[in-house]
Amino acid sequence: MKALVCEAYGPIANLAVKDIPSPVPGPKQLLIEVRSAAVNFPDALMVQGLYQVKPPLPFTPGAEIAGVVKAVGAEVKHYKPGDRVIALTSTGGFAEECLADMARAMPLPAGMDFDAGAALVLTYCTSLHGLKDCGHLKAGETLVVLGAAGGVGISAIEIGKAMGARVIAAASSDDKLALCRKVGADETVNYNTENLKDRINELTSGRGADVVYDPVGGPYTEPAVRALAWRGRLLIIGFAAGEIPKIPLNLALLKERSLVGVYWGDSVKHDPAGHLANLHQLHEWFAAGKIRPVVSERYPLARAAEAVASIANRQVKGKIVVVPGATMGPAGCVDALAE
Ligand SMILES: NC(=O)c1ccc[n+]([C@@H]2O[C@H](COP(=O)([O-])OP(=O)(O)OC[C@H]3O[C@@H](n4cnc5c(N)ncnc54)[C@H](OP(=O)(O)O)[C@@H]3O)[C@@H](O)[C@H]2O)c1
């Protein structure tokens, strides 16, 4: 089968699609035919050796997929070949077939297509866990989302609205902000052309924001903290800008603000029941049309390295997915699907 392979940590351009043996499921694993695999920022960090998890080489990136079960291990009871599933794989997803532990798979909900299934779990679970469990966002509060047109950003806008907050989306271009409005943002800030702190204060009549959701870091975090209201909460999601900011702690003292870390992957291990409850909530919101992953581009497997590069280069709006069953047209884009 074909798979995107990382043979050495280094430039994304070194990734190549190769023929490798089909994986064989262990007793508690599923072998899944991948129909769609979401591209996430950590995929780009991982292949460069810049992520906290460093898989043994060679490996295939791709952390979340949706597809059809092809075979199951001897101890798997709740899945059978032909079932449509979503799975978190950590690695292995950018391939025609991949393995998933049965504990990290779930049925694809009715009415959800493979692209939405692949693009849902990591980003939306992170945002729900961050906003509800870590940020204690309440209806009527003001939420500012940085990097708001990115993968976790779009999910934070939609979930913030579903929780009853007023949402201010902040991003680097008017184009990206137009998408944020489309998915429900009430107000927008272009932090390339506007002063982030002043604009948030202006939009909140000087009071400041109750919660800031920050997947970006770099130069954006400190002005956002300065624009937090009394007892406001900064949710530390990630550092897509590449720099971990150093915040003067007097900013926390002065208004009893909280700086709160969010690590969804580990939170699932510490609170599996809470994670299940959050998944149910997301399925309910999906069925009610309140959340809807925005898949802006679909790449055939042959262009998977390009997909990983585009997320590292700040080019992606919403989510992009790799579709192994897609073929390339003359212009090099997806023009036909196998199914
Ligand atoms: N804590 C957790 O549990 C958790 C879970 C999932 C993801 N994350 C982290 O969250 C971050 C965002 O993930 P994502 O999937 O949403 O990524 P994404 O889709 O690429 O979005 C990241 C956004 O960051 C902004 N950005 C600013 N400077 C950038 C730069 N130099 N390079 C790339 N982007 C830059 C971009 O928005 P503008 O151009 O508008 O600034 C971009 O849309 C990553 O650091 C990821 O590791 C954390």
The ligand as an SDF file (V2000), in Angstrom:
LIG
                    3D

 48 52  0  0  0  0  0  0  0  0999 V2000
   -3.0910   22.0470   23.6840 N   0  0  0  0  0  0  0  0  0  0  0  0
   -3.6790   21.1080   22.9710 C   0  0  0  0  0  0  0  0  0  0  0  0
   -4.2680   20.1590   23.5030 O   0  0  0  0  0  0  0  0  0  0  0  0
   -3.6530   21.2560   21.4720 C   0  0  0  0  0  0  0  0  0  0  0  0
   -4.4850   20.4770   20.6570 C   0  0  0  0  0  0  0  0  0  0  0  0
   -4.4770   20.7070   19.2700 C   0  0  0  0  0  0  0  0  0  0  0  0
   -3.6080   21.6610   18.7290 C   0  0  0  0  0  0  0  0  0  0  0  0
   -2.7860   22.3600   19.5720 N   0  0  0  0  0  0  0  0  0  0  0  0
   -1.8550   23.3870   19.0530 C   0  0  0  0  0  0  0  0  0  0  0  0
   -2.6100   24.4820   18.5860 O   0  0  0  0  0  0  0  0  0  0  0  0
   -1.8400   25.1700   17.6010 C   0  0  0  0  0  0  0  0  0  0  0  0
   -2.7120   25.4530   16.3860 C   0  0  0  0  0  0  0  0  0  0  0  0
   -3.1100   24.2280   15.7780 O   0  0  0  0  0  0  0  0  0  0  0  0
   -4.0540   24.2560   14.4880 P   0  0  0  0  0  0  0  0  0  0  0  0
   -4.2530   22.8390   14.0850 O   0  0  0  0  0  0  0  0  0  0  0  0
   -5.2090   25.1300   14.7180 O   0  0  0  0  0  0  0  0  0  0  0  0
   -3.0850   24.9530   13.4400 O   0  0  0  0  0  0  0  0  0  0  0  0
   -3.4830   25.8880   12.2050 P   0  0  0  0  0  0  0  0  0  0  0  0
   -4.7290   25.4010   11.5790 O   0  0  0  0  0  0  0  0  0  0  0  0
   -2.2660   25.9700   11.3630 O   0  0  0  0  0  0  0  0  0  0  0  0
   -3.7660   27.3140   12.8780 O   0  0  0  0  0  0  0  0  0  0  0  0
   -2.7550   28.0120   13.5340 C   0  0  0  0  0  0  0  0  0  0  0  0
   -2.9260   29.4950   13.2850 C   0  0  0  0  0  0  0  0  0  0  0  0
   -1.8150   30.1440   13.9120 O   0  0  0  0  0  0  0  0  0  0  0  0
   -1.5520   31.3660   13.2290 C   0  0  0  0  0  0  0  0  0  0  0  0
   -0.1110   31.5890   13.0650 N   0  0  0  0  0  0  0  0  0  0  0  0
    0.5440   32.6860   13.4840 C   0  0  0  0  0  0  0  0  0  0  0  0
    1.8400   32.6010   13.1820 N   0  0  0  0  0  0  0  0  0  0  0  0
    2.0170   31.4520   12.5390 C   0  0  0  0  0  0  0  0  0  0  0  0
    3.1630   30.8330   11.9700 C   0  0  0  0  0  0  0  0  0  0  0  0
    4.3760   31.3850   12.0270 N   0  0  0  0  0  0  0  0  0  0  0  0
    3.0080   29.6320   11.3720 N   0  0  0  0  0  0  0  0  0  0  0  0
    1.7910   29.0340   11.3370 C   0  0  0  0  0  0  0  0  0  0  0  0
    0.6530   29.5840   11.8750 N   0  0  0  0  0  0  0  0  0  0  0  0
    0.7840   30.7890   12.4680 C   0  0  0  0  0  0  0  0  0  0  0  0
   -2.2500   31.2830   11.8700 C   0  0  0  0  0  0  0  0  0  0  0  0
   -3.2950   32.2480   11.8940 O   0  0  0  0  0  0  0  0  0  0  0  0
   -3.0410   33.7610   11.4170 P   0  0  0  0  0  0  0  0  0  0  0  0
   -2.3430   33.7100   10.0960 O   0  0  0  0  0  0  0  0  0  0  0  0
   -4.4020   34.2890   11.3460 O   0  0  0  0  0  0  0  0  0  0  0  0
   -2.2000   34.3650   12.5050 O   0  0  0  0  0  0  0  0  0  0  0  0
   -2.8570   29.8770   11.8190 C   0  0  0  0  0  0  0  0  0  0  0  0
   -4.1360   29.8860   11.2330 O   0  0  0  0  0  0  0  0  0  0  0  0
   -0.6260   24.3020   17.3040 C   0  0  0  0  0  0  0  0  0  0  0  0
    0.4820   24.8280   18.0080 O   0  0  0  0  0  0  0  0  0  0  0  0
   -1.0150   22.9470   17.8670 C   0  0  0  0  0  0  0  0  0  0  0  0
    0.1120   22.1790   18.2530 O   0  0  0  0  0  0  0  0  0  0  0  0
   -2.7970   22.1750   20.9110 C   0  0  0  0  0  0  0  0  0  0  0  0
  1  2  1  0
  2  3  2  0
  2  4  1  0
  4  5  1  0
  4 48  2  0
  5  6  2  0
  6  7  1  0
  7  8  2  0
  8  9  1  0
  8 48  1  0
  9 10  1  0
  9 46  1  0
 10 11  1  0
 11 12  1  0
 11 44  1  0
 12 13  1  0
 13 14  1  0
 14 15  2  0
 14 16  1  0
 14 17  1  0
 17 18  1  0
 18 19  2  0
 18 20  1  0
 18 21  1  0
 21 22  1  0
 22 23  1  0
 23 24  1  0
 23 42  1  0
 24 25  1  0
 25 26  1  0
 25 36  1  0
 26 27  1  0
 26 35  1  0
 27 28  2  0
 28 29  1  0
 29 30  1  0
 29 35  2  0
 30 31  1  0
 30 32  2  0
 32 33  1  0
 33 34  2  0
 34 35  1  0
 36 37  1  0
 36 42  1  0
 37 38  1  0
 38 39  2  0
 38 40  1  0
 38 41  1  0
 42 43  1  0
 44 45  1  0
 44 46  1  0
 46 47  1  0
M  CHG  2   8   1  16  -1
M  END
$$$$
